């Protein structure tokens, strides 16, 4: 219940602040986001972070599979295998 109230309060505050800022501010933020997406340095950094995350997930999946062994349900073992393969292929 507390989380719902916190979420609703945050949504209400965001709505009020957004309504006060108006359409012009919204368009300004959209233009800034578009410039950020077009920036090659940011794009390269995002790709690097994504690659690092995939590699870390593959290592973690391998560690879990090694420790759990045959105790994992087949569905979970298949998922770990696919994550491990995807991370090592990148």
Steps between C-alpha positions, in 0.01 A plus 500: 500500500782736585664446160173576323460824691860597430455427131176697481656795683799496261272479199292791626807716561639411157170585335474838674859595423464382143180697451664815635805461277278491194538386144799722425710337773388155381615579145830633637560175690414297188755693295766448767426127511523480121839676504621255765385201293681637195828556689751235385693508828187423701398230254842333531488523878154340506616217274803444721284486813260258333785271394649505849159418647450206264844364590432536872164325460668215317759461776229508766291246310803273479568532872138420587492203264829367640388528861146375455590217264215260434275645771359764267171445320550438126337832406742697718799299380404571136468871572839511672653318204355752254627796706844344524516436123377848414758661730791298367404567136510879548 
